[in-house]
């Protein structure tokens, strides 16, 4: 994991278009045990990606539809292993998005989606470690 922890905690970059929404929703991620940084607007998300490494980037519903479409490419360009969760997708699936939530889903649903991504990450890390140990 990007933050060097082996627990289910992830280092999350949470991008929103509205600062109040970013602040209020980030609290839910932090309460779930995740280290969360916020970025308001597309340029701020891009800048944060250049400065730090994240396990997960969450793109919130107050970003424009265009931003929620283009930012996943930017995330994967910086680090192919960073997971991307896009909120407010109306069932659409983007090839660079690892998880999504449809319009109207609660923040609890988003936190649960993050937890499932964290579990999947841990399973992958364990398999990779076991494979590396077997090659010695």
C-alpha positions, -999 to 999 in steps of 0.1 A, spaced: 0 0 0 12 35 -8 13 46 29 33 15 39 5 1 61 -4 -35 60 -39 -31 75 -71 -24 56 -64 13 57 -59 30 24 -43 63 14 -71 80 -5 -72 110 -26 -107 123 -27 -115 147 -56 -146 169 -56 -157 200 -74 -172 215 -43 -151 222 -12 -179 217 13 -188 183 -2 -152 173 -2 -148 182 35 -180 166 47 -177 133 27 -139 129 35 -149 125 72 -167 93 64 -136 78 48 -115 89 78 -140 74 103 -136 41 84 -99 43 91 -85 56 58 -59 83 55 -78 108 33 -66 139 14 -90 161 -5 -85 180 -38 -111 204 -52 -113 205 -90 -95 186 -118 -63 206 -116 -60 201 -79 -64 163 -84 -38 163 -111 -14 183 -89 -19 159 -59 -12 129 -81 21 145 -92 31 151 -55 22 119 -38 13 82 -42 -22 69 -33 -38 35 -30 -72 48 -42 -85 79 -59 -122 86 -54 -138 110 -79 -169 125 -64 -202 136 -79 -196 173 -78 -167 170 -103 -180 175 -138 -189 145 -159 -160 154 -181 -136 154 -152 -149 120 -139 -143 107 -174 -108 120 -180 -92 118 -145 -91 80 -144 -67 81 -174 -45 106 -155 -45 84 -124 -35 53 -143 -9 73 -162 8 83 -130 5 49 -113 -12 19 -130 -16 2 -96 -37 30 -80 -73 20 -78 -100 44 -91 -136 47 -77 -160 70 -95 -192 81 -78 -224 92 -96 -219 71 -128 -255 61 -137 -243 25 -144 -216 35 -170 -184 16 -168 -151 32 -178 -121 10 -188 -98 27 -162 -122 26 -133 -119 -2 -107 -152 5 -90 -182 28 -93 -214 38 -76 -245 49 -93 -263 82 -87 -282 84 -55 -261 58 -36 -253 67 0 -219 75 14 -222 43 33 -223 24 0 -192 42 -11 -174 33 22 -184 -3 17 -171 -2 -19 -138 12 -5 -136 -17 20 -141 -43 -7 -113 -26 -27 -90 -27 3 -97 -64 9 -90 -71 -28 -57 -52 -25 -46 -71 6 -54 -104 -12 -34 -94 -42 -4 -83 -20 -5 -116 -1 -5 -136 -34 24 -116 -47 44 -120 -15 37 -158 -15 48 -160 -51 80 -140 -44 88 -163 -14 83 -194 -35 108 -182 -61 137 -179 -36 
